[in-house]
Amino acid sequence: MNPLEHKLEYPWGDAQPAPGAAKEVAPGVYWIRMPLPFALDHINLWLIRDEIDGRSGWTVVDCGISRDEVKALWQQVFDQVLQGQPVLRVVVTHMHPDHVGLAHWLCDRWGRRCT
């Protein structure tokens, strides 16, 4: 074990959002966990309240792996968390398949341009 690990604080303890659910961790910031079919069995994703040119909506940070199961879980998030507001932008932090995998699908789904 890393000797510094005991200094880490876990503000939510073992409480984690279920797949397809979101946990508000700060005003307008939601933590989402999506499943992965690997030894590392999940990825943490984020929804952030946003506004572009006076239009309110959401920014998605990282996308999950490209699988039908994850698309269905995203649909649950859209239905239960977005409060009728659109995804305005999609941000991918890096090019691993679990982070970028559904970027194109999310952009298409919300009429956003992939750049």
N, CA, C and O atoms as CSV, one atom per row, in Angstrom:
chain,resi,resn,atom,element,x,y,z
A,1,MET,N,N,0.848,-1.183,0.000
A,1,MET,CA,C,0.000,0.000,0.000
A,1,MET,C,C,0.894,1.246,0.000
A,1,MET,O,O,1.948,1.277,0.635
A,2,ASN,N,N,0.456,2.236,-0.706
A,2,ASN,CA,C,1.136,3.518,-0.740
A,2,ASN,C,C,1.024,4.164,0.646
A,2,ASN,O,O,-0.084,4.277,1.172
A,3,PRO,N,N,2.145,4.593,1.254
A,3,PRO,CA,C,2.078,5.165,2.610
A,3,PRO,C,C,1.262,6.455,2.689
A,3,PRO,O,O,0.822,6.835,3.774
A,4,LEU,N,N,1.054,7.129,1.567
A,4,LEU,CA,C,0.270,8.370,1.584
A,4,LEU,C,C,-1.237,8.104,1.485
A,4,LEU,O,O,-2.043,9.004,1.720
A,5,GLU,N,N,-1.610,6.880,1.141
A,5,GLU,CA,C,-3.028,6.590,0.942
A,5,GLU,C,C,-3.858,6.831,2.202
A,5,GLU,O,O,-5.024,7.213,2.105
A,6,HIS,N,N,-3.292,6.620,3.350
A,6,HIS,CA,C,-4.055,6.841,4.586
A,6,HIS,C,C,-4.416,8.312,4.788
A,6,HIS,O,O,-5.257,8.627,5.629
A,7,LYS,N,N,-3.797,9.211,4.036
A,7,LYS,CA,C,-4.110,10.635,4.140
A,7,LYS,C,C,-5.291,11.041,3.248
A,7,LYS,O,O,-5.810,12.150,3.371
A,8,LEU,N,N,-5.710,10.146,2.355
A,8,LEU,CA,C,-6.831,10.449,1.482
A,8,LEU,C,C,-8.128,10.514,2.270
A,8,LEU,O,O,-8.340,9.754,3.216
A,9,GLU,N,N,-8.984,11.429,1.866
A,9,GLU,CA,C,-10.306,11.538,2.457
A,9,GLU,C,C,-11.333,11.198,1.397
A,9,GLU,O,O,-11.254,11.681,0.268
A,10,TYR,N,N,-12.284,10.378,1.754
A,10,TYR,CA,C,-13.367,10.001,0.856
A,10,TYR,C,C,-14.651,10.621,1.390
A,10,TYR,O,O,-15.283,10.047,2.277
A,11,PRO,N,N,-15.053,11.782,0.869
A,11,PRO,CA,C,-16.156,12.517,1.478
A,11,PRO,C,C,-17.496,11.787,1.444
A,11,PRO,O,O,-18.376,12.103,2.245
A,12,TRP,N,N,-17.680,10.823,0.546
A,12,TRP,CA,C,-18.933,10.071,0.494
A,12,TRP,C,C,-18.741,8.644,0.980
A,12,TRP,O,O,-19.635,7.813,0.822
A,13,GLY,N,N,-17.591,8.349,1.566
A,13,GLY,CA,C,-17.345,7.005,2.071
A,13,GLY,C,C,-17.494,5.982,0.963
A,13,GLY,O,O,-16.890,6.105,-0.102
A,14,ASP,N,N,-18.302,4.976,1.227
A,14,ASP,CA,C,-18.551,3.935,0.229
A,14,ASP,C,C,-19.776,4.237,-0.627
A,14,ASP,O,O,-20.117,3.442,-1.503
A,15,ALA,N,N,-20.442,5.356,-0.397
A,15,ALA,CA,C,-21.645,5.708,-1.160
A,15,ALA,C,C,-21.260,6.078,-2.581
A,15,ALA,O,O,-20.514,7.031,-2.805
A,16,GLN,N,N,-21.772,5.321,-3.533
A,16,GLN,CA,C,-21.481,5.565,-4.949
A,16,GLN,C,C,-22.786,5.546,-5.725
A,16,GLN,O,O,-23.705,4.809,-5.369
A,17,PRO,N,N,-22.880,6.341,-6.772
A,17,PRO,CA,C,-24.095,6.264,-7.574
A,17,PRO,C,C,-24.165,4.922,-8.303
A,17,PRO,O,O,-23.151,4.399,-8.765
A,18,ALA,N,N,-25.352,4.387,-8.396
A,18,ALA,CA,C,-25.568,3.161,-9.162
A,18,ALA,C,C,-25.419,3.470,-10.650
A,18,ALA,O,O,-25.585,4.621,-11.052
A,19,PRO,N,N,-25.110,2.474,-11.474
A,19,PRO,CA,C,-25.079,2.717,-12.926
A,19,PRO,C,C,-26.408,3.317,-13.394
A,19,PRO,O,O,-27.477,2.824,-13.033
A,20,GLY,N,N,-26.337,4.368,-14.188
A,20,GLY,CA,C,-27.526,5.028,-14.697
A,20,GLY,C,C,-28.144,6.026,-13.737
A,20,GLY,O,O,-29.194,6.603,-14.020
A,21,ALA,N,N,-27.493,6.227,-12.600
A,21,ALA,CA,C,-27.959,7.212,-11.625
A,21,ALA,C,C,-26.866,8.268,-11.474
A,21,ALA,O,O,-25.749,8.095,-11.960
A,22,ALA,N,N,-27.199,9.348,-10.803
A,22,ALA,CA,C,-26.229,10.424,-10.599
A,22,ALA,C,C,-26.305,10.890,-9.161
A,22,ALA,O,O,-27.368,10.860,-8.541
A,23,LYS,N,N,-25.182,11.316,-8.640
A,23,LYS,CA,C,-25.108,11.844,-7.274
A,23,LYS,C,C,-24.606,13.277,-7.356
A,23,LYS,O,O,-23.527,13.531,-7.893
A,24,GLU,N,N,-25.381,14.211,-6.828
A,24,GLU,CA,C,-24.941,15.603,-6.829
A,24,GLU,C,C,-23.843,15.758,-5.776
A,24,GLU,O,O,-24.068,15.503,-4.593
A,25,VAL,N,N,-22.658,16.175,-6.213
A,25,VAL,CA,C,-21.511,16.302,-5.312
A,25,VAL,C,C,-21.191,17.754,-4.987
A,25,VAL,O,O,-20.421,18.033,-4.068
A,26,ALA,N,N,-21.770,18.665,-5.728
A,26,ALA,CA,C,-21.679,20.106,-5.497
A,26,ALA,C,C,-22.845,20.703,-6.287
A,26,ALA,O,O,-23.375,20.037,-7.176
A,27,PRO,N,N,-23.254,21.924,-5.991
A,27,PRO,CA,C,-24.354,22.499,-6.753
A,27,PRO,C,C,-24.064,22.467,-8.258
A,27,PRO,O,O,-23.091,23.059,-8.724
A,28,GLY,N,N,-24.919,21.768,-9.007
A,28,GLY,CA,C,-24.777,21.699,-10.451
A,28,GLY,C,C,-23.704,20.752,-10.955
A,28,GLY,O,O,-23.379,20.774,-12.142
A,29,VAL,N,N,-23.145,19.919,-10.085
A,29,VAL,CA,C,-22.116,18.952,-10.484
A,29,VAL,C,C,-22.570,17.560,-10.046
A,29,VAL,O,O,-22.777,17.302,-8.860
A,30,TYR,N,N,-22.719,16.673,-11.024
A,30,TYR,CA,C,-23.194,15.323,-10.753
A,30,TYR,C,C,-22.139,14.292,-11.127
A,30,TYR,O,O,-21.486,14.385,-12.166
A,31,TRP,N,N,-21.995,13.316,-10.252
A,31,TRP,CA,C,-21.083,12.188,-10.440
A,31,TRP,C,C,-21.891,11.013,-10.969
A,31,TRP,O,O,-22.923,10.645,-10.407
A,32,ILE,N,N,-21.404,10.432,-12.058
A,32,ILE,CA,C,-22.046,9.280,-12.690
A,32,ILE,C,C,-21.001,8.180,-12.792
A,32,ILE,O,O,-19.840,8.453,-13.098
A,33,ARG,N,N,-21.396,6.961,-12.542
A,33,ARG,CA,C,-20.506,5.805,-12.741
A,33,ARG,C,C,-21.136,4.920,-13.800
A,33,ARG,O,O,-22.317,4.582,-13.721
A,34,MET,N,N,-20.344,4.550,-14.786
A,34,MET,CA,C,-20.810,3.647,-15.835
A,34,MET,C,C,-19.963,2.378,-15.806
A,34,MET,O,O,-18.769,2.428,-15.510
A,35,PRO,N,N,-20.582,1.243,-16.114
A,35,PRO,CA,C,-19.858,-0.026,-16.048
A,35,PRO,C,C,-18.849,-0.190,-17.175
A,35,PRO,O,O,-18.997,0.363,-18.265
A,36,LEU,N,N,-17.820,-0.967,-16.872
A,36,LEU,CA,C,-16.814,-1.379,-17.859
A,36,LEU,C,C,-16.699,-2.905,-17.824
A,36,LEU,O,O,-16.840,-3.510,-16.762
A,37,PRO,N,N,-16.444,-3.528,-18.972
A,37,PRO,CA,C,-16.328,-4.990,-19.012
A,37,PRO,C,C,-14.896,-5.471,-18.789
A,37,PRO,O,O,-14.448,-6.406,-19.453
A,38,PHE,N,N,-14.184,-4.851,-17.875
A,38,PHE,CA,C,-12.788,-5.166,-17.616
A,38,PHE,C,C,-12.597,-5.420,-16.117
A,38,PHE,O,O,-13.552,-5.388,-15.341
A,39,ALA,N,N,-11.343,-5.672,-15.730
A,39,ALA,CA,C,-11.029,-5.800,-14.304
A,39,ALA,C,C,-11.380,-4.498,-13.577
A,39,ALA,O,O,-11.961,-4.523,-12.492
A,40,LEU,N,N,-11.022,-3.360,-14.183
A,40,LEU,CA,C,-11.520,-2.066,-13.689
A,40,LEU,C,C,-12.967,-2.003,-14.158
A,40,LEU,O,O,-13.216,-1.841,-15.353
A,41,ASP,N,N,-13.914,-2.127,-13.254
A,41,ASP,CA,C,-15.300,-2.385,-13.658
A,41,ASP,C,C,-16.190,-1.154,-13.803
A,41,ASP,O,O,-17.394,-1.294,-14.019
A,42,HIS,N,N,-15.629,0.042,-13.690
A,42,HIS,CA,C,-16.443,1.247,-13.859
A,42,HIS,C,C,-15.562,2.419,-14.272
A,42,HIS,O,O,-14.337,2.379,-14.163
A,43,ILE,N,N,-16.230,3.457,-14.747
A,43,ILE,CA,C,-15.587,4.737,-15.033
A,43,ILE,C,C,-16.431,5.822,-14.374
A,43,ILE,O,O,-17.659,5.736,-14.340
A,44,ASN,N,N,-15.765,6.831,-13.859
A,44,ASN,CA,C,-16.452,7.988,-13.292
A,44,ASN,C,C,-16.613,9.040,-14.381
A,44,ASN,O,O,-15.655,9.396,-15.066
A,45,LEU,N,N,-17.830,9.526,-14.527
A,45,LEU,CA,C,-18.175,10.552,-15.510
A,45,LEU,C,C,-18.849,11.692,-14.766
A,45,LEU,O,O,-19.226,11.549,-13.602
A,46,TRP,N,N,-18.999,12.835,-15.449
A,46,TRP,CA,C,-19.503,14.023,-14.760
A,46,TRP,C,C,-20.493,14.771,-15.629
A,46,TRP,O,O,-20.339,14.842,-16.848
A,47,LEU,N,N,-21.506,15.325,-14.996
A,47,LEU,CA,C,-22.442,16.272,-15.601
A,47,LEU,C,C,-22.290,17.584,-14.860
A,47,LEU,O,O,-22.301,17.617,-13.629
A,48,ILE,N,N,-22.149,18.660,-15.606
A,48,ILE,CA,C,-21.966,19.980,-14.999
A,48,ILE,C,C,-22.973,20.947,-15.610
A,48,ILE,O,O,-23.072,21.058,-16.832
A,49,ARG,N,N,-23.717,21.644,-14.760
A,49,ARG,CA,C,-24.624,22.697,-15.234
A,49,ARG,C,C,-23.815,23.689,-16.047
A,49,ARG,O,O,-22.688,24.031,-15.687
A,50,ASP,N,N,-24.397,24.150,-17.145
A,50,ASP,CA,C,-23.652,25.011,-18.048
A,50,ASP,C,C,-24.609,25.992,-18.714
A,50,ASP,O,O,-25.830,25.852,-18.640
A,51,GLU,N,N,-24.026,26.971,-19.354
A,51,GLU,CA,C,-24.795,27.930,-20.139
A,51,GLU,C,C,-23.915,28.385,-21.296
A,51,GLU,O,O,-22.749,28.731,-21.108
A,52,ILE,N,N,-24.490,28.380,-22.489
A,52,ILE,CA,C,-23.795,28.874,-23.674
A,52,ILE,C,C,-24.706,29.881,-24.363
A,52,ILE,O,O,-25.840,29.556,-24.716
A,53,ASP,N,N,-24.218,31.097,-24.554
A,53,ASP,CA,C,-24.987,32.152,-25.227
A,53,ASP,C,C,-26.394,32.298,-24.652
A,53,ASP,O,O,-27.364,32.450,-25.394
A,54,GLY,N,N,-26.494,32.251,-23.321
A,54,GLY,CA,C,-27.778,32.433,-22.657
A,54,GLY,C,C,-28.654,31.195,-22.623
A,54,GLY,O,O,-29.751,31.245,-22.068
A,55,ARG,N,N,-28.210,30.088,-23.195
A,55,ARG,CA,C,-28.979,28.843,-23.205
A,55,ARG,C,C,-28.480,27.931,-22.091
A,55,ARG,O,O,-27.300,27.578,-22.068
A,56,SER,N,N,-29.351,27.546,-21.175
A,56,SER,CA,C,-28.995,26.666,-20.066
A,56,SER,C,C,-28.990,25.222,-20.512
A,56,SER,O,O,-29.763,24.822,-21.384
A,57,GLY,N,N,-28.113,24.445,-19.908
A,57,GLY,CA,C,-28.043,23.022,-20.203
A,57,GLY,C,C,-26.943,22.376,-19.402
A,57,GLY,O,O,-26.691,22.743,-18.254
A,58,TRP,N,N,-26.285,21.401,-20.020
A,58,TRP,CA,C,-25.306,20.568,-19.329
A,58,TRP,C,C,-24.072,20.332,-20.173
A,58,TRP,O,O,-24.133,20.304,-21.402
A,59,THR,N,N,-22.949,20.164,-19.492
A,59,THR,CA,C,-21.722,19.669,-20.109
A,59,THR,C,C,-21.484,18.269,-19.566
A,59,THR,O,O,-21.562,18.034,-18.360
A,60,VAL,N,N,-21.194,17.344,-20.468
A,60,VAL,CA,C,-20.811,15.983,-20.113
A,60,VAL,C,C,-19.291,15.932,-20.136
A,60,VAL,O,O,-18.673,16.357,-21.112
A,61,VAL,N,N,-18.683,15.419,-19.077
A,61,VAL,CA,C,-17.236,15.240,-19.028
A,61,VAL,C,C,-16.965,13.737,-19.019
A,61,VAL,O,O,-17.282,13.030,-18.062
A,62,ASP,N,N,-16.376,13.282,-20.101
A,62,ASP,CA,C,-16.103,11.874,-20.404
A,62,ASP,C,C,-17.405,11.139,-20.694
A,62,ASP,O,O,-18.477,11.567,-20.266
A,63,CYS,N,N,-17.305,10.032,-21.421
A,63,CYS,CA,C,-18.486,9.497,-22.097
A,63,CYS,C,C,-18.830,8.044,-21.811
A,63,CYS,O,O,-19.980,7.644,-21.997
A,64,GLY,N,N,-17.890,7.258,-21.375
A,64,GLY,CA,C,-18.144,5.834,-21.212
A,64,GLY,C,C,-17.783,5.071,-22.472
A,64,GLY,O,O,-17.615,5.652,-23.545
A,65,ILE,N,N,-17.669,3.774,-22.325
A,65,ILE,CA,C,-17.286,2.900,-23.429
A,65,ILE,C,C,-18.478,2.700,-24.361
A,65,ILE,O,O,-19.626,2.742,-23.920
A,66,SER,N,N,-18.215,2.488,-25.614
A,66,SER,CA,C,-19.274,2.335,-26.609
A,66,SER,C,C,-19.892,0.942,-26.534
A,66,SER,O,O,-19.397,-0.013,-27.132
A,67,ARG,N,N,-20.982,0.857,-25.784
A,67,ARG,CA,C,-21.759,-0.384,-25.628
A,67,ARG,C,C,-23.222,-0.002,-25.496
A,67,ARG,O,O,-23.549,1.048,-24.945
A,68,ASP,N,N,-24.104,-0.860,-26.005
A,68,ASP,CA,C,-25.539,-0.586,-25.909
A,68,ASP,C,C,-25.994,-0.429,-24.461
A,68,ASP,O,O,-26.845,0.411,-24.166
A,69,GLU,N,N,-25.437,-1.225,-23.563
A,69,GLU,CA,C,-25.777,-1.134,-22.142
A,69,GLU,C,C,-25.503,0.267,-21.599
A,69,GLU,O,O,-26.307,0.804,-20.837
A,70,VAL,N,N,-24.385,0.854,-21.981
A,70,VAL,CA,C,-24.024,2.183,-21.485
A,70,VAL,C,C,-24.914,3.245,-22.128
A,70,VAL,O,O,-25.279,4.218,-21.468
A,71,LYS,N,N,-25.266,3.078,-23.389
A,71,LYS,CA,C,-26.211,4.005,-24.025
A,71,LYS,C,C,-27.543,4.009,-23.276
A,71,LYS,O,O,-28.121,5.071,-23.042
A,72,ALA,N,N,-28.030,2.825,-22.902
A,72,ALA,CA,C,-29.298,2.735,-22.167
A,72,ALA,C,C,-29.186,3.408,-20.804
A,72,ALA,O,O,-30.126,4.064,-20.356
A,73,LEU,N,N,-28.048,3.250,-20.147
A,73,LEU,CA,C,-27.847,3.919,-18.859
A,73,LEU,C,C,-27.774,5.433,-19.025
A,73,LEU,O,O,-28.289,6.171,-18.185
A,74,TRP,N,N,-27.139,5.906,-20.102
A,74,TRP,CA,C,-27.131,7.345,-20.375
A,74,TRP,C,C,-28.567,7.843,-20.558
A,74,TRP,O,O,-28.907,8.930,-20.091
A,75,GLN,N,N,-29.405,7.062,-21.230
A,75,GLN,CA,C,-30.787,7.487,-21.429
A,75,GLN,C,C,-31.485,7.663,-20.082
A,75,GLN,O,O,-32.273,8.593,-19.913
A,76,GLN,N,N,-31.205,6.783,-19.129
A,76,GLN,CA,C,-31.753,6.952,-17.774
A,76,GLN,C,C,-31.296,8.272,-17.165
A,76,GLN,O,O,-32.090,8.984,-16.550
A,77,VAL,N,N,-30.022,8.598,-17.334
A,77,VAL,CA,C,-29.500,9.860,-16.813
A,77,VAL,C,C,-30.215,11.029,-17.487
A,77,VAL,O,O,-30.618,11.976,-16.812
A,78,PHE,N,N,-30.378,10.974,-18.806
A,78,PHE,CA,C,-31.064,12.061,-19.513
A,78,PHE,C,C,-32.470,12.243,-18.945
A,78,PHE,O,O,-32.904,13.368,-18.697
A,79,ASP,N,N,-33.177,11.138,-18.742
A,79,ASP,CA,C,-34.562,11.196,-18.281
A,79,ASP,C,C,-34.685,11.659,-16.835
A,79,ASP,O,O,-35.648,12.342,-16.488
A,80,GLN,N,N,-33.720,11.298,-15.983
A,80,GLN,CA,C,-33.869,11.522,-14.552
A,80,GLN,C,C,-33.086,12.707,-13.998
A,80,GLN,O,O,-33.393,13.195,-12.911
A,81,VAL,N,N,-32.078,13.175,-14.732
A,81,VAL,CA,C,-31.194,14.192,-14.151
A,81,VAL,C,C,-31.221,15.522,-14.902
A,81,VAL,O,O,-31.092,16.573,-14.275
A,82,LEU,N,N,-31.381,15.506,-16.203
A,82,LEU,CA,C,-31.197,16.720,-16.997
A,82,LEU,C,C,-32.297,17.760,-16.833
A,82,LEU,O,O,-32.160,18.876,-17.333
A,83,GLN,N,N,-33.375,17.424,-16.151
A,83,GLN,CA,C,-34.446,18.383,-15.871
A,83,GLN,C,C,-34.963,19.050,-17.142
A,83,GLN,O,O,-35.291,20.237,-17.146
A,84,GLY,N,N,-35.030,18.268,-18.225
A,84,GLY,CA,C,-35.559,18.780,-19.491
A,84,GLY,C,C,-34.608,19.673,-20.260
A,84,GLY,O,O,-34.988,20.228,-21.291
A,85,GLN,N,N,-33.390,19.824,-19.789
A,85,GLN,CA,C,-32.433,20.697,-20.464
A,85,GLN,C,C,-31.458,19.874,-21.293
A,85,GLN,O,O,-31.188,18.720,-20.961
A,86,PRO,N,N,-30.929,20.449,-22.364
A,86,PRO,CA,C,-30.080,19.691,-23.284
A,86,PRO,C,C,-28.619,19.593,-22.836
A,86,PRO,O,O,-28.156,20.350,-21.982
A,87,VAL,N,N,-27.926,18.656,-23.428
A,87,VAL,CA,C,-26.469,18.621,-23.330
A,87,VAL,C,C,-25.953,19.657,-24.322
A,87,VAL,O,O,-26.257,19.588,-25.513
A,88,LEU,N,N,-25.184,20.602,-23.837
A,88,LEU,CA,C,-24.662,21.681,-24.672
A,88,LEU,C,C,-23.275,21.393,-25.219
A,88,LEU,O,O,-22.919,21.846,-26.307
A,89,ARG,N,N,-22.496,20.635,-24.458
A,89,ARG,CA,C,-21.155,20.280,-24.922
A,89,ARG,C,C,-20.717,18.978,-24.275
A,89,ARG,O,O,-21.192,18.584,-23.210
A,90,VAL,N,N,-19.785,18.326,-24.969
A,90,VAL,CA,C,-19.201,17.065,-24.510
A,90,VAL,C,C,-17.694,17.270,-24.460
A,90,VAL,O,O,-17.080,17.662,-25.452
A,91,VAL,N,N,-17.105,17.004,-23.302
A,91,VAL,CA,C,-15.658,17.159,-23.103
A,91,VAL,C,C,-15.075,15.773,-22.843
A,91,VAL,O,O,-15.572,15.027,-21.999
A,92,VAL,N,N,-14.023,15.442,-23.573
A,92,VAL,CA,C,-13.311,14.183,-23.372
A,92,VAL,C,C,-11.936,14.528,-22.811
A,92,VAL,O,O,-11.198,15.311,-23.408
A,93,THR,N,N,-11.593,13.950,-21.672
A,93,THR,CA,C,-10.339,14.312,-21.009
A,93,THR,C,C,-9.124,13.662,-21.656
A,93,THR,O,O,-8.033,14.232,-21.637
A,94,HIS,N,N,-9.302,12.481,-22.226
A,94,HIS,CA,C,-8.196,11.817,-22.919
A,94,HIS,C,C,-8.755,10.686,-23.793
A,94,HIS,O,O,-9.941,10.365,-23.728
A,95,MET,N,N,-7.891,10.098,-24.600
A,95,MET,CA,C,-8.338,9.225,-25.681
A,95,MET,C,C,-8.414,7.736,-25.332
A,95,MET,O,O,-8.251,6.907,-26.227
A,96,HIS,N,N,-8.649,7.369,-24.096
A,96,HIS,CA,C,-8.902,5.965,-23.767
A,96,HIS,C,C,-10.334,5.630,-24.177
A,96,HIS,O,O,-11.206,6.496,-24.100
A,97,PRO,N,N,-10.600,4.397,-24.610
A,97,PRO,CA,C,-11.929,4.056,-25.128
A,97,PRO,C,C,-13.057,4.220,-24.120
A,97,PRO,O,O,-14.203,4.416,-24.523
A,98,ASP,N,N,-12.773,4.147,-22.833
A,98,ASP,CA,C,-13.825,4.351,-21.843
A,98,ASP,C,C,-14.140,5.828,-21.623
A,98,ASP,O,O,-15.180,6.158,-21.052
A,99,HIS,N,N,-13.275,6.701,-22.058
A,99,HIS,CA,C,-13.505,8.142,-21.930
A,99,HIS,C,C,-14.083,8.742,-23.214
A,99,HIS,O,O,-14.958,9.605,-23.153
A,100,VAL,N,N,-13.609,8.299,-24.356
A,100,VAL,CA,C,-14.014,8.864,-25.644
A,100,VAL,C,C,-15.069,8.017,-26.368
A,100,VAL,O,O,-15.687,8.489,-27.323
A,101,GLY,N,N,-15.278,6.781,-25.925
A,101,GLY,CA,C,-16.080,5.810,-26.667
A,101,GLY,C,C,-17.426,6.284,-27.175
A,101,GLY,O,O,-17.759,6.036,-28.334
A,102,LEU,N,N,-18.204,6.952,-26.356
A,102,LEU,CA,C,-19.542,7.393,-26.767
A,102,LEU,C,C,-19.613,8.877,-27.103
A,102,LEU,O,O,-20.706,9.439,-27.175
A,103,ALA,N,N,-18.479,9.514,-27.307
A,103,ALA,CA,C,-18.485,10.958,-27.607
A,103,ALA,C,C,-19.287,11.259,-28.865
A,103,ALA,O,O,-20.128,12.158,-28.860
A,104,HIS,N,N,-19.042,10.524,-29.933
A,104,HIS,CA,C,-19.764,10.785,-31.185
A,104,HIS,C,C,-21.260,10.545,-31.007
A,104,HIS,O,O,-22.079,11.327,-31.490
A,105,TRP,N,N,-21.613,9.473,-30.322
A,105,TRP,CA,C,-23.022,9.156,-30.063
A,105,TRP,C,C,-23.684,10.269,-29.251
A,105,TRP,O,O,-24.790,10.700,-29.580
A,106,LEU,N,N,-23.020,10.738,-28.195
A,106,LEU,CA,C,-23.586,11.814,-27.392
A,106,LEU,C,C,-23.745,13.097,-28.208
A,106,LEU,O,O,-24.769,13.774,-28.114
A,107,CYS,N,N,-22.736,13.426,-29.001
A,107,CYS,CA,C,-22.836,14.631,-29.847
A,107,CYS,C,C,-23.986,14.501,-30.839
A,107,CYS,O,O,-24.760,15.442,-31.011
A,108,ASP,N,N,-24.107,13.356,-31.490
A,108,ASP,CA,C,-25.223,13.132,-32.422
A,108,ASP,C,C,-26.562,13.212,-31.699
A,108,ASP,O,O,-27.504,13.837,-32.186
A,109,ARG,N,N,-26.638,12.584,-30.546
A,109,ARG,CA,C,-27.884,12.524,-29.778
A,109,ARG,C,C,-28.395,13.915,-29.418
A,109,ARG,O,O,-29.603,14.148,-29.371
A,110,TRP,N,N,-27.466,14.839,-29.165
A,110,TRP,CA,C,-27.841,16.184,-28.725
A,110,TRP,C,C,-27.600,17.251,-29.781
A,110,TRP,O,O,-27.708,18.443,-29.492
A,111,GLY,N,N,-27.272,16.835,-31.009
A,111,GLY,CA,C,-27.085,17.806,-32.095
A,111,GLY,C,C,-25.873,18.697,-31.908
A,111,GLY,O,O,-25.866,19.844,-32.354
A,112,ARG,N,N,-24.862,18.181,-31.261
A,112,ARG,CA,C,-23.624,18.928,-31.048
A,112,ARG,C,C,-22.614,18.543,-32.122
A,112,ARG,O,O,-22.673,17.443,-32.670
A,113,ARG,N,N,-21.717,19.422,-32.412
A,113,ARG,CA,C,-20.658,19.200,-33.408
A,113,ARG,C,C,-19.438,18.637,-32.698
A,113,ARG,O,O,-18.992,19.187,-31.691
A,114,CYS,N,N,-18.896,17.541,-33.219
A,114,CYS,CA,C,-17.652,16.968,-32.661
A,114,CYS,C,C,-16.477,17.720,-33.267
A,114,CYS,O,O,-16.335,17.780,-34.488
A,115,THR,N,N,-15.633,18.294,-32.410
A,115,THR,CA,C,-14.459,18.997,-32.908
A,115,THR,C,C,-13.224,18.546,-32.168
A,115,THR,O,O,-12.127,19.028,-32.448
